[in-house]
Amino acid sequence: MRELSDEKTLFAFARDLEPAMTVESGETVRIRTKDCFGNQIRAAEDVLDEIDWDAINPATGPIYVQGAQPGGALKVEILDIELDGQAVSCTGKDEGVCGDMFEAWSTHLCAIEDGKLIWNDNLSIPLNPMIGVIGVAPAGEPVNCGTPGSHGGNMDNTAITTGAKLYFPVAAEGALFGCGDMHATMGDGEVSVSGAEVAGWATVRLTALPEMQVKNPLIENETQIGVIASAETLDEAASIAVHDMVELVSAKTGAAKDELVMLFSLVADVKVCQMVDPEKTVRFMVPKYALETYGFAL
């Protein structure tokens, strides 16, 4: 298995980037990633006001995938996530949901030991390793890694974890895939503006699907299939995700849209991914047991 070091980074997803690596469709790659601060916060003495903010939210890549063509899709299977031994969280003035409560930045460093995040002497938190920034080159202008969109990007989705499969719309030859901004754990919403930010390794399998068409990223796990959508408001993002899922299932199965909407209202869930980035992100997750009765599968 090949590896890609975190020396190969991008700060915006774009169509004209020089590939850091070229892989065959179906190849597995182990990717080293920096944390969202570019590994600049390592000790309590490190101050956010003094870091290089041009080095924030780096993604490792881009990776050119042979056979990935505009109009098709890229399948990304997350096979493993390995975390370093320390994570950092932050909040501050005008940041996150409660930014009005503060006048300065605060940071909190935590060790990762025995499958838990050590918050303090009294509290240890179970890990939920996930990838915050993951995506491909967008169709239009470059999009900085801190902003999510139909190409992926900073979706901060707790479901993007080991075992998940993602399907991205391809807009550039080779897709130009990148990922970074891993979290040791994070709650849905990411209300402080950060998760437990951590560096580490992501092992992914990248497969070109030139015949598959998607509007926004799709996600699949053992029990659910869903759409991830980002927009200026959570309401708008939720509307996009639900509409996309109804259209997708109806087109593939011939099921009536009114029937699907009523069914989804009973069995499916709108989940907030993050509500703190320039665009807000939700996922609309539908259980496979319901979809399979209509003959639907990705």
Secondary structure, 3 states (H helix, E strand, C coil): CEEECCCCEECEECCCCCCCEEECCCEEEEEEECCCCCCCCCCCCCCHHHCCHHHCCCEEEEEEECCCCCCCEEEEEEEEEEECCEEEEEECCCCCCCHHHCCCCEEEEEEEECCEEECCCCCEEECCCEEEEEECCCCCCCEECCCCECCEEECCCCCCCCCCEEEEECCCCCCCEEEEEEECCCCCECCCCCCCEECEEEEEEEEEECCCCCCCCEEECCCEEEEEEEECCHHHHHHHHHHHHHHHHHHHHCCCHHHHHHHHHHHCEEEEEECCCCCEEEEEEEEHHHHHCCCCCC
